[in-house]
Amino acid sequence: MTIVFLLLFLVSIFVFSKIDKSALAFLDVKSKFWVVEESKFKVLVRNSLKNILLKETFKVK
């Protein structure tokens, strides 16, 4: 579930309680199936190119 709150001055807050595996899938051209590989992902939330507000990593099993 993703909840988005829009505040004044175009500031957005995103709260991710669950990211579905399908959001991380890619199309394997050879098999013609969507694939999700076990991996570690890094999420960066920024309000500008230089200003990182949040860094988080998660694993797909």
VOBA-1610 file (N, C-alpha, C; in pm, whole numbers, padded with zeros to 5 digits, always signed):
BEGIN
Met+00084-00117+00000Met+00000+00000+00000Met+00089+00124+00000Thr+00059+00218-00084Thr+00134+00342-00093Thr+00041+00457-00058Ile+00085+00540+00035Ile+00007+00657+00076Ile+00086+00780+00038Val+00023+00873-00028Val+00090+00996-00071Val+00017+01115-00012Phe+00092+01200+00058Phe+00037+01324+00112Phe+00103+01439+00038Leu+00024+01528-00018Leu+00077+01647-00084Leu+00066+01765+00011Leu+00178+01828+00036Leu+00183+01943+00126Leu+00208+02069+00045Leu+00204+02184+00111Leu+00231+02310+00044Leu+00372+02312-00013Phe+00395+02395-00112Phe+00525+02415-00176Phe+00574+02290-00248Leu+00483+02207-00299Leu+00514+02090-00378Leu+00602+01989-00306Val+00587+01976-00178Val+00660+01876-00100Val+00571+01753-00088Ser+00627+01637-00116Ser+00551+01512-00109Ser+00615+01418-00010Ile+00532+01347+00063Ile+00580+01245+00155Ile+00522+01112+00110Phe+00608+01015+00087Phe+00566+00883+00044Phe+00592+00784+00156Val+00493+00705+00188Val+00507+00602+00289Val+00482+00468+00222Phe+00584+00385+00220Phe+00573+00253+00159Phe+00565+00149+00269Ser+00453+00083+00281Ser+00444-00024+00378Ser+00475-00158+00313Lys+00453-00166+00179Lys+00483-00290+00109Lys+00506-00259-00038Ile+00616-00308-00091Ile+00644-00296-00234Ile+00627-00435-00293Asp+00536-00449-00385Asp+00511-00577-00449Asp+00630-00615-00538Lys+00660-00744-00546Lys+00772-00790-00629Lys+00755-00751-00775Ser+00632-00743-00822Ser+00609-00709-00962Ser+00661-00568-00996Ala+00672-00482-00897Ala+00725-00347-00921Ala+00874-00351-00952Leu+00941-00462-00919Leu+01085-00475-00941Leu+01117-00572-01054Ala+01017-00619-01125Ala+01037-00720-01229Ala+01088-00657-01359Phe+01157-00741-01436Phe+01198-00702-01570Phe+01165-00817-01665Leu+01153-00784-01793Leu+01116-00883-01892Leu+01241-00956-01940Asp+01245-01088-01919Asp+01354-01170-01971Asp+01321-01201-02117Val+01400-01149-02209Val+01372-01157-02352Val+01373-01303-02399Lys+01466-01383-02346Lys+01476-01522-02391Lys+01353-01604-02350Ser+01314-01595-02224Ser+01201-01675-02176Ser+01066-01609-02199Lys+01068-01479-02225Lys+00947-01399-02244Lys+00857-01400-02119Phe+00920-01404-02002Phe+00850-01396-01875Phe+00906-01281-01793Trp+00822-01228-01705Trp+00868-01126-01612Trp+00943-01195-01499Val+01061-01143-01465Val+01150-01207-01368Val+01184-01107-01257Val+01188-01159-01134Val+01238-01081-01021Val+01353-01160-00961Glu+01473-01104-00968Glu+01590-01173-00915Glu+01611-01137-00769Glu+01666-01231-00693Glu+01705-01201-00555Glu+01818-01099-00562Ser+01800-00991-00491Ser+01899-00883-00496Ser+01878-00788-00380Lys+01971-00696-00366Lys+01960-00589-00268Lys+01937-00459-00344Phe+01839-00379-00301Phe+01805-00254-00366Phe+01827-00138-00270Lys+01864-00025-00325Lys+01883+00097-00246Lys+01779+00199-00290Val+01711+00260-00193Val+01612+00364-00220Val+01669+00496-00170Leu+01665+00597-00255Leu+01708+00732-00218Leu+01590+00826-00237Val+01558+00901-00135Val+01453+01002-00143Val+01522+01138-00139Arg+01497+01218-00244Arg+01565+01348-00256Arg+01464+01459-00281Asn+01500+01578-00239Asn+01421+01695-00279Asn+01499+01781-00378Ser+01624+01742-00404Ser+01705+01803-00508Ser+01818+01704-00540Leu+01894+01732-00642Leu+02000+01642-00682Leu+02104+01622-00571Lys+02131+01725-00495Lys+02236+01719-00392Lys+02185+01685-00253Asn+02056+01697-00230Asn+02003+01682-00095Asn+01926+01551-00080Ile+01990+01452-00019Ile+01927+01322+00005Ile+01860+01326+00142Leu+01729+01304+00143Leu+01653+01310+00268Leu+01649+01175+00339Leu+01656+01067+00261Leu+01644+00934+00320Leu+01717+00834+00233Lys+01794+00745+00297Lys+01859+00633+00229Lys+01814+00506+00299Glu+01774+00407+00221Glu+01732+00280+00279Glu+01764+00169+00181Thr+01796+00051+00230Thr+01816-00064+00145Thr+01719-00175+00188Phe+01686-00260+00091Phe+01603-00376+00121Phe+01642-00490+00029Lys+01610-00612+00070Lys+01644-00732-00006Lys+01517-00797-00061Val+01531-00852-00181Val+01424-00933-00239Val+01468-01078-00227Lys+01382-01159-00168Lys+01415-01302-00150Lys+01326-01387-00234
//
